[in-house]
Amino acid sequence: MKSLYVVLISLIMCSLMFAQDSTKHNWALSFGIADNFRLTNFNMDIAVKKIIDDEHQLRLFLSPRIYTRDEDQSSTNSNQTSNFDHVEYSLGVGADYLWILTKNNDFNLFGGTGLVLTYGNLNDKSTSEYDNGNGIDESISETNTPSISAGMRGILGVEWKVSEKIGIHSEYLLKGIYTWYKIERKSSLNGIDNPNQTSKISSISLGSSVLFGISIYL
């Protein structure tokens, strides 16, 4: 959460460096970050907006996501040590159609709807070593889960126009997503591989998220 505050303060300070002007802007670059943004949990949207008119915008976006975790455990009683390694990443692409619901001085309330397509992969690897008194037993298990998802999302947000070139925004996103997973499991004991296991799963989910960010009008 501290990383989020640092990024938001930096964006606001940079925005205040832009001078006011009265030029009509047809394009904008947008950057949004989620409220759980951290160095080990990269959660950001990067978008290009086409300003159609004073009330309508078309937005094309990329949504890269990266999450990593590494953990070591040891037990003196069982003479066992374990390492868990988790790596998760995805890249989403999509388009939103936005419209201005109401304006009040420098504040705009906007809504919209869009489509998103995402490819992702999750990898979990566990390594354990156990001292059985006669030697060390080593077991390794790994799960690899590629996925493809597609769905729709609804947007409700507010933007504060700091200047003619800079807007700071907050958005609430409600998403309905269909996802297809392929789960591949591998394991071995003391270098001897066990039979691989593969399964396929599909699901439909409904979720929400909040993004905070900045738009730079060109």
N, C-alpha and C positions, 0 to 999 in steps of 0.2 A: 504494500500500500504506500510506503514511503516513496518508492520509485515512481508511482503515479503522481504524487504531489510534486516531485522534482521536475518531471516532464511537463506537467501543466504550468508550473511557474515559469519554466524556461520558454514555453510557447507564448505565454502572455507577455513576457519581457521582450521577446523578439517581435511580437506583433506591434508593440507600442513604438517601435523604431520606424514604422512605415508612416509616411506623411499622408495627410488627407488629400484627395483629389476628387474630381467630378467626372472622370472618364467612365463611360459605359463598359462594363466587363462582360465578355461572352464565355469565358472559361474560368475554371478554378481547380486548384489542386487541394485535396483534402486528406488529412491524416487523423485517424482516430485510434485511441487506445482504450482497452478495457480496464475495469477497476481492479483487476487482479494482476496487472502488468508487473512482471519482475524480470530480472536478468535470466532466470531459469524458466520463465514462463512468458515467452514473447507472444503477445496477443495484440495485433495491430491491423488496422485497415488502411489501405492506400487507394485513393480514388481520383478520377478525373471527372469533373462536372461540366456539362454543356448547359449554359444558361439560355434557355429557349426564349423566355420573355420574363417579365417581372413576377410571374406567378408559377412558372413551370421550369423544371430542370431535369436533365437526364444524367445519371451518374453511373459510370463504369468503375468497378472496384476489384482489387486484389485483397485477399485476407490470409496472410501467412500466419501460421501458428506453430510454435515450438515449445515443448515442455520436456525437461530432463530432470532426472533424480538418480542419485547414486547413494547407496547405503551399505555400510558394513556392520555385521553383527557377530558377536562371539559369545560362547558359553563355556565357562570353566568347568561346570559340573558335567557337561556332556562331551567335552573336548572337541567341540565343533565350531567352525568359523564359516560365515556365509557372506556373500556379496550379492546385492540386488542392483541391477542396472535397468533403468526405465528411460526410453527415448520415444517421444511422440511428436509427430509433425504432420502438418496438413497445409494445403494451398487451395483456397477457394477463389473462384472468379464469378462475377455476376453483374447484373444491371438493376438499377433502381429508377423508378419514375417518381419524382418528387413534385409536390405542389405546395404553395404558400397558403396556409389556412387563415392567418391573420397577421397584421403588422401593427406594431406599437412603438413608434419612434425608431430606436436602433435594434429592436427585438423582433424576430420573426418566429412564429409558430408554424411548423411545417409537418406534413405527413407524406406517406408514400407507400409504394409496394414494389416488390422486386423478386427476381429469380437468382438462385445461387447454385453452383455446381462445385463440388469439393472432392479432391483426392487426398487421402491421408494414409499414414502407416504408424503402427504402434509396435514397439519391440520391447519385450521383457526378457531379461536374461538373469538366471540365478545360478551361482556357483557355490557349492558347499564342500568343505573338507572335514572328514571325521577320523579321529585317531582311534582305531579299534584295538590298540595294544600291540598289534603285529605289523602295523603299517598305516598308511594314510589312504582312506577311501575318498575318491573325488567324484562328485555327481554334478552334472551340468544339465540344466533344462532351459529351453528357449522357446518363446512364443512370438511369432511374427503375424501381425494382423493388418494387411492392406485393406482399404475400404474406399468405396465411392458413394457419394451422397448427392442428392438433388432435392430442391424444395423451393418454397416460397417464403417471403418474409414481409412483415408489415412494419412500418417505421413511423414513430412519432417523436418529434424533436423540437428544440428551441435553439435559435442562433442569436448571438449578440454581435452586431456589427461594430467592432472596435474602431474601424476606419472604413473607407471605401474599398480598401484592398484586403482587409483582414476580418474574418469572422470566427468567433469561438462558439462551438456548438456542443450540445449534449443530446444523445439519441437513445431512445428505448426501442429495442428490436424484439419482435415476436416472430418465431420461426417454426414452420412445420416442415420436417425433413424426412425423406425416405433414404435409408442407408443399407448398403449391401456389404457384408464383411466376409473375408476368407481368413480362417484361423488355421495357422500351421504350427504344430507343436513338434519339437525335437528334444531328445534327452539322451544322456549317456552316463555310464557308470564305469569309472576307471578306464576310460578310453574306448569302451565298447558301446556302440550306438544301439539304441532301442528303435523299434519300428516307428516311423514318423506317423503323425496323426493329422488329418485335415478335415475341417468342417466348414460349412457355409451357412451364414445366417443373414436374414434381412429383418429390418425393423422400421417402424414409423414412430417419430418422436415429436413432441412439441416443447419448445424451450424459449428462453428469453435471455437477453443480455443488455448491458448498458455501455455505450461508448462515449468518451469525451475527446474532443479534438479541436482542430483548427482548419480553416479554409483560407487559401491564399488566392485572391481573385486576380486574373491576368488580363 
